[in-house]
């Protein structure tokens, strides 16, 4: 689930009725054309209601297909859908609170497998043609998933794991939370040798690193929320992966700023992230060569509850998800200059976006 809602989704669960349908509203799912410019949107749903869902947005026709997984397979997706990973012709759907990953056909959304045995899976990262890593909120390390047999092994790192990026033969993993792992860190980026599948070091950052991207210089950018309890230190950091050192640090205003949802454009030049107060986050844009944080929003929320942001790697269009407490959310499409050009209804608490 999204970090800023971690302590509040119980409240929403009391007042929100499940969106799960007893019967598929429309069992037909149109075939997905991977050549088209399109996007998957994963809707988290309401915590403990198992009403997460998968949406598909066709950018050429400006149309949305909702409830793709349920309509195709006749079963609910699960409780709190977290992230998506496409590998070849397969789409992997990580369902956090249900503790499993669904493998489906990326063109038809037809069920292929259900991968279980996780504690609280978060993100999946392809390492090569045969394996992927899966981070976990409640386990002190990452799972190694064999993509051929779907068997798992585990790399102990001592801390729960979140966002991941791969550079060369190493994977850099954020340690966002230490709530479930006693004595674990929540202020480090851990380094894993992905050839030998072993933990080899860590880099100290600010509290609760979650979003992690790579820029045009092959530097790693880490967005740290700063935590929920004082002392808070939300920060944006740049790391040189070769020396494993922090080379830039930008501090947000402690107690006031709530940075979240970082993305980077296709050229690796501009960072986009959400910031502001609770339920009033706007989109900010920052060049990787800038020497200070932006002080004005690039796209103001204007009363909307911005939830996540993603940049089209080719044309620079900006996609923002909008959450609503008791109804379906929206996918908002902006041009690269920040002009709103489309609003499309998706599912409950839309968050993770994956370009097809």
Wavefront OBJ file of the C-alpha trace (Angstrom):
o trace
v 0.000 0.000 0.000
v 1.070 3.589 -0.415
v 3.322 4.885 2.347
v 1.253 7.942 3.220
v -1.833 5.765 3.815
v -0.152 3.070 5.858
v -1.793 4.049 9.157
v -5.145 5.235 7.749
v -6.491 2.514 5.499
v -8.195 0.802 8.424
v -10.359 3.888 8.752
v -11.279 3.833 5.075
v -12.021 0.121 5.283
v -14.738 0.826 7.837
v -16.645 3.225 5.582
v -15.930 1.812 2.118
v -17.878 -1.122 0.727
v -16.071 -3.676 -1.361
v -16.127 -3.123 -5.126
v -15.842 -6.838 -5.742
v -18.604 -8.110 -8.027
v -20.349 -11.433 -7.569
v -20.279 -12.070 -11.320
v -18.067 -10.646 -14.055
v -19.742 -7.527 -15.469
v -18.272 -8.258 -18.884
v -16.289 -11.487 -19.258
v -14.903 -10.378 -22.614
v -11.458 -8.781 -22.417
v -10.247 -7.269 -25.701
v -6.801 -8.496 -26.775
v -4.009 -6.090 -25.855
v -1.820 -4.900 -28.703
v 1.717 -4.512 -27.281
v 2.712 -2.379 -30.267
v 0.212 0.297 -29.311
v 1.088 3.114 -26.956
v -0.655 1.982 -23.803
v -0.398 1.627 -20.068
v -1.433 -0.729 -17.294
v -2.738 0.920 -14.116
v -2.792 -1.130 -10.934
v -5.445 -0.110 -8.425
v -4.586 -0.959 -4.820
v -8.173 -1.176 -3.617
v -9.211 -0.765 0.008
v -7.122 -2.457 2.678
v -8.700 -5.751 3.849
v -11.475 -5.643 1.196
v -9.676 -7.566 -1.572
v -11.024 -5.149 -4.189
v -7.824 -4.304 -6.016
v -8.019 -4.327 -9.805
v -6.125 -3.956 -13.062
v -6.933 -1.249 -15.633
v -5.636 -0.761 -19.148
v -5.375 2.614 -20.901
v -5.073 2.827 -24.698
v -3.304 6.117 -25.438
v -4.240 6.077 -29.109
v -8.001 5.820 -28.581
v -8.071 7.445 -25.110
v -10.118 4.553 -23.739
v -9.874 2.584 -20.515
v -10.709 -1.043 -19.810
v -11.256 -1.659 -16.088
v -11.367 -4.829 -13.957
v -9.273 -6.658 -16.539
v -8.102 -9.472 -14.255
v -11.516 -10.196 -12.750
v -13.330 -10.034 -16.074
v -10.909 -12.441 -17.707
v -10.444 -14.937 -14.881
v -13.621 -14.619 -12.796
v -11.726 -14.289 -9.515
v -10.748 -11.185 -7.520
v -7.205 -9.920 -7.858
v -6.692 -9.753 -4.102
v -5.943 -7.428 -1.218
v -3.760 -4.363 -1.955
v -2.225 -4.771 -5.409
v 1.248 -3.244 -5.171
v 3.235 -3.389 -8.426
v 3.573 -4.771 -11.944
v 6.474 -6.260 -13.880
v 6.383 -7.338 -17.513
v 8.888 -9.971 -18.610
v 8.576 -11.167 -22.189
v 4.974 -12.174 -22.813
v 4.175 -12.437 -19.110
v 2.807 -9.856 -16.683
v 3.493 -10.344 -12.975
v 1.050 -8.714 -10.545
v 2.369 -8.349 -6.999
v -0.477 -8.396 -4.444
v 0.983 -7.182 -1.196
v -1.467 -7.987 1.594
v -2.568 -11.255 -0.022
v 1.078 -12.350 0.003
v 1.247 -13.681 -3.550
v 2.125 -12.820 -7.145
v -0.103 -13.605 -10.107
v 1.502 -14.481 -13.435
v -0.759 -13.751 -16.404
v -0.495 -13.523 -20.173
v 0.410 -9.901 -20.909
v -1.811 -9.815 -24.021
v -4.919 -11.609 -22.786
v -4.577 -11.264 -18.965
v -5.315 -14.977 -18.748
v -4.165 -16.621 -15.517
v -0.982 -18.703 -15.731
v 0.215 -19.187 -12.166
v -0.099 -18.030 -8.578
v 3.250 -17.708 -6.794
v 2.888 -17.978 -3.017
v 5.099 -18.221 0.043
v 5.950 -14.532 0.495
v 5.432 -12.582 3.704
v 4.438 -9.248 2.158
v 5.785 -8.842 -1.403
v 6.313 -5.322 -2.761
v 8.281 -5.041 -6.023
v 9.728 -7.403 -8.596
v 12.908 -6.745 -10.607
v 14.084 -8.852 -13.533
v 17.743 -9.826 -13.198
v 18.161 -11.905 -16.357
v 16.163 -14.286 -18.523
v 15.988 -16.864 -15.751
v 15.489 -14.998 -12.490
v 13.977 -11.999 -10.758
v 14.179 -10.478 -7.295
v 11.145 -9.769 -5.128
v 11.344 -7.289 -2.249
v 9.296 -7.833 0.897
v 7.960 -5.559 3.631
v 8.052 -8.183 6.376
v 11.119 -10.261 5.474
v 14.789 -9.389 6.135
v 15.986 -9.631 2.540
v 14.873 -10.359 -1.022
v 13.450 -13.454 -2.659
v 15.115 -14.915 -5.744
v 12.454 -16.182 -8.126
v 13.311 -18.723 -10.818
v 11.269 -17.528 -13.811
v 11.222 -20.994 -15.373
v 10.194 -23.146 -12.411
v 8.746 -20.383 -10.158
v 10.755 -21.807 -7.277
v 12.186 -19.376 -4.717
v 15.282 -18.902 -2.610
v 16.146 -16.066 -0.233
v 19.003 -13.593 0.232
v 19.383 -12.464 3.842
v 20.198 -8.766 4.211
v 18.948 -8.109 7.745
v 16.356 -5.506 6.727
v 12.993 -5.391 4.983
v 13.232 -4.420 1.330
v 11.348 -2.035 -0.982
v 12.283 -0.351 -4.304
v 15.164 -1.824 -6.340
v 17.343 -0.903 -9.322
v 19.986 -2.913 -11.163
v 23.293 -1.407 -12.325
v 25.758 -3.830 -13.872
v 26.062 -6.886 -11.697
v 24.668 -5.217 -8.571
v 21.188 -4.495 -7.289
v 20.559 -1.539 -4.987
v 17.668 -2.072 -2.587
v 15.886 0.499 -0.412
v 15.135 -0.373 3.222
v 11.926 1.576 3.691
v 10.402 0.135 6.864
v 11.665 -1.553 10.007
v 8.198 -1.964 11.524
v 8.038 -5.733 11.011
v 11.722 -6.619 11.301
v 13.047 -5.967 14.796
v 16.412 -4.247 14.891
v 16.476 -3.655 11.151
v 17.549 -0.420 9.495
v 15.164 1.942 7.748
v 17.800 4.346 6.456
v 20.004 2.334 4.118
v 20.381 1.255 0.526
v 21.675 -2.299 0.500
v 23.826 -3.731 -2.255
v 23.410 -7.256 -3.619
v 25.733 -9.077 -5.998
v 23.120 -10.434 -8.411
v 25.533 -12.858 -10.079
v 26.171 -14.756 -6.862
v 22.948 -13.671 -5.103
v 24.653 -12.374 -1.993
v 24.541 -9.242 0.143
v 27.771 -7.235 -0.217
v 27.270 -3.869 1.503
v 25.075 -0.898 2.314
v 24.913 2.886 1.973
v 23.452 5.079 4.706
v 20.783 7.542 3.562
v 17.878 9.352 5.279
v 14.930 7.686 6.997
v 12.518 5.521 5.023
v 13.966 5.400 1.490
v 11.343 4.066 -0.885
v 11.461 5.404 -4.445
v 14.692 4.722 -6.345
v 15.611 5.562 -9.987
v 18.725 5.814 -12.196
v 19.660 8.971 -14.150
v 21.613 9.611 -17.385
v 24.919 9.619 -15.477
v 24.169 6.163 -14.062
v 23.706 7.743 -10.649
v 21.039 6.512 -8.267
v 18.418 8.899 -6.880
v 16.634 7.941 -3.666
v 13.572 9.650 -2.227
v 13.256 9.274 1.542
v 9.935 10.035 3.229
v 11.605 10.797 6.555
v 9.349 8.613 8.648
v 6.119 9.231 10.551
v 7.581 9.878 13.995
v 10.067 12.606 15.044
v 12.824 13.213 14.288
v 11.841 13.331 10.628
v 14.341 13.997 7.873
v 12.709 13.718 4.428
v 15.400 14.009 1.797
v 16.354 13.412 -1.824
v 19.786 11.880 -2.294
v 22.035 11.089 -5.246
v 24.396 8.109 -4.979
v 27.445 7.142 -7.014
v 27.026 3.361 -7.336
v 30.709 2.739 -8.051
v 32.016 4.387 -4.884
v 28.792 3.653 -2.966
v 28.763 7.176 -1.586
v 26.152 9.918 -1.354
v 27.292 12.721 -3.677
v 24.286 15.037 -3.301
v 21.695 15.546 -0.599
v 18.647 17.812 -0.670
v 16.670 18.157 2.566
v 12.960 18.870 2.624
v 11.290 20.798 5.421
v 10.909 18.380 8.314
v 7.365 18.058 9.611
v 5.871 19.943 6.660
v 6.919 18.213 3.438
v 5.749 14.705 2.519
v 7.694 13.683 -0.616
v 6.504 10.558 -2.394
v 6.031 8.872 -5.758
v 9.255 9.725 -7.607
v 9.735 8.997 -11.326
v 12.285 9.996 -13.978
v 11.854 10.851 -17.665
v 13.073 8.706 -20.549
v 16.275 10.719 -20.990
v 17.215 10.368 -17.334
v 17.358 14.151 -17.014
v 14.345 15.238 -14.970
v 12.951 13.898 -11.734
v 9.253 14.194 -10.949
v 7.880 13.642 -7.470
v 4.908 14.481 -5.286
v 5.232 16.827 -2.336
v 3.148 19.017 -0.049
v 0.858 18.367 2.881
v -1.291 15.344 3.603
v -3.853 14.752 0.812
v -2.629 17.886 -0.996
v 0.446 16.674 -2.836
v 1.417 18.445 -6.055
v 3.834 17.387 -8.799
v 7.325 18.888 -8.684
v 9.954 18.727 -11.417
v 13.707 18.837 -10.845
v 16.610 18.481 -13.267
v 19.335 16.103 -12.083
v 21.866 18.943 -12.457
v 19.901 21.377 -10.267
v 21.566 22.573 -7.076
v 18.431 22.979 -4.976
v 14.948 21.562 -4.596
v 12.177 23.229 -6.610
v 10.134 25.687 -4.552
v 7.059 25.835 -6.811
v 4.872 23.014 -8.094
v 5.071 22.035 -11.751
v 1.489 20.712 -11.600
v -0.655 21.909 -8.693
v -3.107 19.405 -7.244
v -5.960 21.972 -7.172
v -7.947 19.967 -4.661
v -7.179 16.582 -6.165
v -5.590 13.804 -4.145
v -2.530 13.033 -6.270
v -1.300 9.527 -5.539
v 1.522 8.680 -7.948
v 3.310 10.054 -11.022
v 4.877 8.450 -14.102
v 6.525 9.918 -17.221
v 6.093 8.526 -20.721
v 9.626 7.548 -21.826
v 9.176 8.736 -25.428
v 6.942 11.823 -25.564
v 7.342 13.080 -21.994
v 3.623 13.058 -21.188
v 2.985 13.125 -17.458
v 0.542 10.644 -15.935
v -0.764 11.213 -12.429
v -3.133 8.951 -10.507
v -5.830 10.563 -8.394
v -7.222 8.689 -5.394
v -10.622 9.204 -3.802
v -11.512 7.908 -0.318
v -14.798 6.184 -1.159
v -14.997 5.815 -4.938
v -12.982 4.933 -8.023
v -9.992 7.120 -8.773
v -8.779 8.709 -11.978
v -5.828 8.595 -14.330
v -4.849 12.146 -15.325
v -2.901 12.788 -18.511
v -0.787 15.948 -18.890
v 1.433 17.068 -21.727
v 5.143 17.557 -21.003
v 4.489 21.249 -20.284
v 1.941 20.394 -17.585
v -1.307 20.938 -19.526
v -4.149 18.612 -18.535
v -5.487 16.849 -21.635
v -7.488 13.939 -20.256
v -9.146 12.421 -17.184
v -10.069 8.727 -17.138
v -11.842 6.739 -14.435
v -9.964 3.667 -13.237
v -10.248 1.711 -9.947
v -9.958 2.283 -6.208
v -6.686 3.932 -5.156
v -4.853 3.787 -8.505
v -1.116 3.779 -7.955
v 1.356 1.716 -9.955
v 1.633 2.513 -13.682
v 3.457 0.408 -16.278
v 3.914 1.442 -19.910
v 3.190 -1.439 -22.248
l 1 2 3 4 5 6 7 8 9 10 11 12 13 14 15 16 17 18 19 20 21 22 23 24 25 26 27 28 29 30 31 32 33 34 35 36 37 38 39 40 41 42 43 44 45 46 47 48 49 50 51 52 53 54 55 56 57 58 59 60 61 62 63 64 65 66 67 68 69 70 71 72 73 74 75 76 77 78 79 80 81 82 83 84 85 86 87 88 89 90 91 92 93 94 95 96 97 98 99 100 101 102 103 104 105 106 107 108 109 110 111 112 113 114 115 116 117 118 119 120 121 122 123 124 125 126 127 128 129 130 131 132 133 134 135 136 137 138 139 140 141 142 143 144 145 146 147 148 149 150 151 152 153 154 155 156 157 158 159 160 161 162 163 164 165 166 167 168 169 170 171 172 173 174 175 176 177 178 179 180 181 182 183 184 185 186 187 188 189 190 191 192 193 194 195 196 197 198 199 200 201 202 203 204 205 206 207 208 209 210 211 212 213 214 215 216 217 218 219 220 221 222 223 224 225 226 227 228 229 230 231 232 233 234 235 236 237 238 239 240 241 242 243 244 245 246 247 248 249 250 251 252 253 254 255 256 257 258 259 260 261 262 263 264 265 266 267 268 269 270 271 272 273 274 275 276 277 278 279 280 281 282 283 284 285 286 287 288 289 290 291 292 293 294 295 296 297 298 299 300 301 302 303 304 305 306 307 308 309 310 311 312 313 314 315 316 317 318 319 320 321 322 323 324 325 326 327 328 329 330 331 332 333 334 335 336 337 338 339 340 341 342 343 344 345 346 347 348 349 350 351 352 353 354 355 356
